[in-house]
């Protein structure tokens, strides 16, 4: 393909996760990337990065997307990738497990909760150290709605303050830590009908957004969800600014 014909630069995106045909969202990615290129003129050069390799230098990428598929083979690798995106101003999207680990990374490295952990990775974790805990009721295969904070990045991208959401998870943020995360700058901008946090973002970052739901499962896979299109747009902007 002759990329020089495109007015927008080709942006390099790291897809962080342990790729598996058993993970439905992973199977959706190639068609979504094609749709972004054909429908939106957003050309992404995608590289799958296994979690065990994600602690390598990712600063050469224009976006980092931590995909579902937890427990990851390397928690440390995933956390390193998220930290790189957060500290280096690289556009970031975390979905499902990516959302959970974005909260964990922020708790450890910004809030100073050095013992913070994820109950899926450390089952005997004390509740006061668990930033992510088991759901009372599994959300595997669940569809619901999320109320989005007016004026937030998520609301601007979605163009609405209420959005459908598809889930495939068994873990959720621990409510006892949310105020501390907020106090250090993490904004929770989407909640489900029960008031539980489902979207997080960093307002001062060029693009840092995470959702417990999986926007890549939206629709029939022929058009990217607005949050994914938002990441792709931010990635192309990042590539243009290099």
DADA-V247620 format. One record per residue. N is the residue number from 0. RES is the residue in one small letter. OMEGA is omega in whole degrees, -180 to 180 (none if undefined). Layout:
N & RES & OMEGA
N & RES & OMEGA
This chain:
0 & x & 179
1 & x & -177
2 & x & -177
3 & x & 180
4 & x & -179
5 & x & 178
6 & x & 179
7 & x & 178
8 & x & 174
9 & x & -178
10 & x & 179
11 & x & -180
12 & x & 176
13 & x & 175
14 & x & -173
15 & x & 179
16 & x & -178
17 & x & -169
18 & x & -178
19 & x & 176
20 & x & -180
21 & x & 180
22 & x & -172
23 & x & -178
24 & x & 178
25 & x & -179
26 & x & -179
27 & x & -169
28 & x & -176
29 & x & -180
30 & x & 178
31 & x & 178
32 & x & 176
33 & x & -180
34 & x & 178
35 & x & -179
36 & x & -174
37 & x & -174
38 & x & -171
39 & x & -179
40 & x & -179
41 & x & -173
42 & x & -180
43 & x & 174
44 & x & -169
45 & x & 176
46 & x & 174
47 & x & -179
48 & x & 176
49 & x & -176
50 & x & -179
51 & x & 178
52 & x & -171
53 & x & 176
54 & x & 173
55 & x & -176
56 & x & 180
57 & x & -175
58 & x & 177
59 & x & -180
60 & x & 179
61 & x & 175
62 & x & 176
63 & x & 179
64 & x & 175
65 & x & -171
66 & x & 174
67 & x & 178
68 & x & 179
69 & x & 4
70 & x & 178
71 & x & 179
72 & x & 179
73 & x & 174
74 & x & -177
75 & x & 180
76 & x & 179
77 & x & -180
78 & x & 178
79 & x & 179
80 & x & 180
81 & x & 180
82 & x & 178
83 & x & 180
84 & x & -177
85 & x & -175
86 & x & -175
87 & x & 179
88 & x & 178
89 & x & 178
90 & x & -174
91 & x & 169
92 & x & 174
93 & x & -180
94 & x & -180
95 & x & 178
96 & x & 177
97 & x & 175
98 & x & -178
99 & x & -177
100 & x & 173
101 & x & 176
102 & x & -180
103 & x & 179
104 & x & -179
105 & x & -180
106 & x & -178
107 & x & -167
108 & x & 177
109 & x & -177
110 & x & 178
111 & x & 176
112 & x & -171
113 & x & -179
114 & x & -178
115 & x & -178
116 & x & -179
117 & x & -174
118 & x & 178
119 & x & -179
120 & x & -177
121 & x & -171
122 & x & -179
123 & x & -178
124 & x & 176
125 & x & -175
126 & x & -178
127 & x & 178
128 & x & -175
129 & x & 176
130 & x & 178
131 & x & -173
132 & x & 178
133 & x & 173
134 & x & 174
135 & x & 176
136 & x & -179
137 & x & 174
138 & x & 178
139 & x & -180
140 & x & -176
141 & x & 171
142 & x & 179
143 & x & 177
144 & x & 180
145 & x & 173
146 & x & -172
147 & x & -178
148 & x & 178
149 & x & 178
150 & x & 179
151 & x & 177
152 & x & -180
153 & x & -180
154 & x & 179
155 & x & -179
156 & x & -177
157 & x & -176
158 & x & -179
159 & x & 178
160 & x & 175
161 & x & -173
162 & x & 173
163 & x & -177
164 & x & 176
165 & x & -175
166 & x & 170
167 & x & -173
168 & x & 179
169 & x & -174
170 & x & -173
171 & x & 176
172 & x & 175
173 & x & -176
174 & x & -175
175 & x & -178
176 & x & -171
177 & x & -179
178 & x & 178
179 & x & 178
180 & x & 177
181 & x & -176
182 & x & -180
183 & x & 170
184 & x & 177
185 & x & -179
186 & x & 176
187 & x & -166
188 & x & 176
189 & x & 179
190 & x & 177
191 & x & -175
192 & x & 178
193 & x & -179
194 & x & -179
195 & x & -175
196 & x & -180
197 & x & 176
198 & x & 174
199 & x & 177
200 & x & 175
201 & x & -174
202 & x & -176
203 & x & -179
204 & x & 178
205 & x & 176
206 & x & 179
207 & x & -171
208 & x & 179
209 & x & -179
210 & x & 175
211 & x & 176
212 & x & -175
213 & x & -180
214 & x & 179
215 & x & 177
216 & x & -178
217 & x & 174
218 & x & -176
219 & x & 176
220 & x & -179
221 & x & 178
222 & x & -178
223 & x & 174
224 & x & -178
225 & x & 179
226 & x & 177
227 & x & 175
228 & x & 177
229 & x & 177
230 & x & -179
231 & x & 178
232 & x & 179
233 & x & 179
234 & x & 179
235 & x & 176
236 & x & 179
237 & x & 179
238 & x & -179
239 & x & -177
240 & x & -178
241 & x & none
